[in-house]
Each structure stands twice: as structure tokens, then as C-alpha cells.
Amino acid sequence: MSVGGLHDFRRSLAGVAKFLDREGDLEVESIRRAWSESVGEALADHTNPTRIERHVLVVAADSPAARAAVSLASQKIIAELVRRGFSVGEVRAELRSKSSQRR
């Protein structure tokens, strides 16, 4: 492959990566809209889906208890999100302050 061809290939890969990032962002936004119905208001009040990384939904939790609740309910959460048409294979909760969560 020529240097120019390699440059074009890298640019194409960068375009695909940007597209996939946007697709992931759109899916997270859709999950956020369905979050309260999917996990219940009590858990939704203390958690927020933040991103998807390779079919892993990362959820911000505002307390250790909320993080533990997400972990304990992860299989039910996955099943409900898949039922709603989302491509989530795993849920991982991270402890974050409420003010740092994106809503």
C-alpha cells in the first residue's frame, strides 16, 4: 500500500470511529429516556447511564448503595434493555457525585 493509500485508509478508519461514537451517543440518549421505566424510579433517581463501550453500559451511581443496587440488578437491567431493543451485554456501575453526572 502506498503512503497516500495508507493515509486514505487511516482517514476512513477515523470516519468510521466517529460514526460509531455518534451511534453510541445516540443509544445512550435513548437508554436515558427509558431508564426510569427500565430500572424503576427509586434506582433511576440515584443513577444515570453515561456511555456504552463495546456493549457495556456504564452507569454513574451517586452512592455506594446505588452502585451495589445496579450490580445486583444488572441481569434484570440487561434483560429489560435488550427487550426494549438496545444492544447491551453488560452493565457496569461507577461511583460518581450527582453533580458530575450528565442528565
N, C-alpha and C positions, 0 to 999 in steps of 0.2 A: 504494500500500500504506500502510495506517495505521501509526502509531508502534507500536501494540500488535502488529499483524501482523508488522512488521519485527522486533520483539523476539522473537516466537514463532519466526520464521524463523531468526534467529541462534541461538536455543536449540536448534532442531532440527539446525542445522549443527554445533553444538558436540557434540551427542549422536552424530552420525554420525562425527565426527572421533575421539571417544573410542572408539567401536566399532572403527573401523579401526585405531587404535593397539593395541587389545587383540588384534585379529586378527593384526597384525604380530608382536606379542609372542609369541603362541601359535605362529606359524610359525617364529620364530627358535628357540623352545624345541624344536620338533620337529627343526629342522635341527641344533641342538646334539646331540641324541640320536643322529642319524645321521652326524654329522660325521666321526668316526674311520673308519667304514666307507666314507664317501664320498670322503675325501681320503687315507686311509692314516694309520696311527698316527704315523709319523715327522713328517708335517706337522701332524697334529692336536695333537701334544704341544707345538707352538710357536705355535698359532693358536686363535682362538675366535670364532665368529660372534657379533656383538654386536647388530646391528639390521638392519632392512630399511627402506629409504627408496625408495619408488616403484620396486619390483622390483630395487633394487640392494642386494645383500647386503654389508654392511660387516663385515669380518673384522679382529679385532685380532691383530697379529703381535708376538711378543716380541723380534724381532731384524730387522735389515735383510735378512738372508738369508731368513728366513721370509716376510717381506713380498714379496721378489722371487719366491720359490717360488710363492706364491699368485698373483701376477700372471702368471707364466709358465704356470701350470696353470689359469688362470681359465676357459678354454673347456671343458676337461675337467670342471672342478668344476661349471660351469653345466649341462653335459650330464647329469652324474650326478644333480644335484639335480632337474632337470626330469624325468628318468627316474623319480625317486622321488616325483614329484607336486608339487614345490614350484614356485612361480611366481617364479623368479629369472631375470633377464635380463642381469645384470651382477654382477661380484664386484669389490669394491674393498678393498684391504688398507691398514690404518693401523698405524703403529708405536706400540706401547704396551708399557709394562712388564708383566711377567707378573702382578705384584701388583694392577694396575688392571683386569685382565680379569675379567669376570663369568663364573663357572662354576657 
